[in-house]
Amino acid sequence: MTTWDATDERVLTLPSGRRVRGRGLGAHAGLSPDPDFGVYLLGTPVTGVPWQHRWVDWPDFGIPTDPGEADDAIADAWHRSADERVEVACMGGLGRTGTALACLAVLDGMTAADAIAHVRAHYDPAAIETPEQAHYVAQFAKRQ
């Protein structure tokens, strides 16, 4: 398997060099190439995805309904990103996706504050949309 190219659209490079694609299923439909694995952060289960994936129940502008399940899915994505094309997505690609990308940066060795700043600087300035989502990243870092 291969990882993302640094020039692929919506790809975030983590400090270790791992790359993960973030996207909005509604905002960035049709990106290619397809991922090998996806984590989908939505209020309802994702359908029609032909590659391996996990769904995390995560309301729009909120945080996961089950933080333990979300932590596990994020950790799975981080481990797979070493040698697979991993994407993390919600509908718009900013709030929930940005929050999960910041959690991946925490797993990659960053503090929560630095992870949020990294995602906003290298993925999208509007990522992590609510104070509750930023707090979630801080709590995620404490659980690791």
Secondary structure, DSSP 8 states (H G I E B T S, - for coil): -----TTSTTEEE-TTS-EEEEEETTTSTT-SS--SEEEEEESS---S--SEEEEEE--TTS--S-HHHHHHHHHHHHHHTTTS-EEEEESSSSHHHHHHHHHHHHHTT--HHHHHHHHHHHT-TT-S-SHHHHHHHHHHHHH-
